[in-house]
Amino acid sequence: MFDEEWRNNTVMERHLCTQDYLLLLLVMEMSLKPPEIRFSTITSAGLEVIEKARIKKEKVEQPVRQKLF
């Protein structure tokens, strides 16, 4: 079991986008059994919380393409 607490959703989402958390995700993917993921907040959620945070980060990090002409 792995348990963490965050001050708010912003801090949690920031944590979900770290390299350390990416390593944890890779370990979970190698598991023989699918991991049970649960985020207990005012509402409960699962894997979609990770996906939302990581997709948001990818959008922010995408390079801006400039037109040459």
C-alpha positions in Angstrom: 0.0 0.0 0.0 1.2 3.5 -0.9 -0.4 6.5 0.9 0.2 10.2 0.5 -1.6 13.4 1.5 -1.5 16.8 -0.3 -2.6 20.3 0.8 -4.8 20.8 -2.3 -5.5 19.5 -5.8 -2.9 21.8 -7.4 -0.1 20.3 -5.2 -1.3 16.8 -5.9 -1.5 17.3 -9.7 2.0 18.8 -9.6 3.3 15.7 -7.7 1.6 13.4 -10.3 3.7 15.0 -13.0 7.1 14.5 -11.3 9.8 12.1 -12.4 9.5 10.3 -9.1 5.8 9.6 -9.7 6.6 8.5 -13.3 8.9 5.8 -11.8 6.0 4.7 -9.5 3.7 4.4 -12.6 6.3 2.3 -14.4 6.6 0.0 -11.4 2.8 -0.3 -11.3 2.7 -1.2 -15.0 5.1 -4.1 -14.4 2.9 -5.5 -11.7 1.4 -8.9 -12.3 -2.0 -7.7 -11.0 -3.6 -4.4 -12.1 -3.0 -1.8 -9.3 -5.9 -0.5 -7.3 -5.7 3.3 -7.5 -7.9 5.5 -5.4 -7.8 9.2 -4.7 -9.9 10.2 -1.7 -10.9 13.8 -1.8 -14.3 15.4 -1.6 -15.1 13.0 -4.4 -13.3 9.7 -5.1 -11.6 9.0 -8.3 -9.0 6.7 -9.8 -6.7 6.5 -12.8 -8.4 9.4 -14.6 -6.9 11.8 -12.0 -3.4 10.8 -13.1 -4.3 11.0 -16.8 -5.8 14.5 -16.3 -2.8 15.9 -14.5 -0.3 14.4 -17.0 -2.2 15.5 -20.1 -2.4 19.0 -18.6 1.4 19.0 -18.1 2.0 17.8 -21.6 -0.1 20.6 -23.1 1.9 23.2 -21.0 5.3 21.7 -22.1 4.6 21.5 -25.8 6.9 23.8 -27.7 5.3 26.7 -29.5 5.8 26.5 -33.2 6.6 29.7 -34.9 5.7 30.5 -38.5 8.8 31.4 -40.5 6.8 33.4 -43.1 
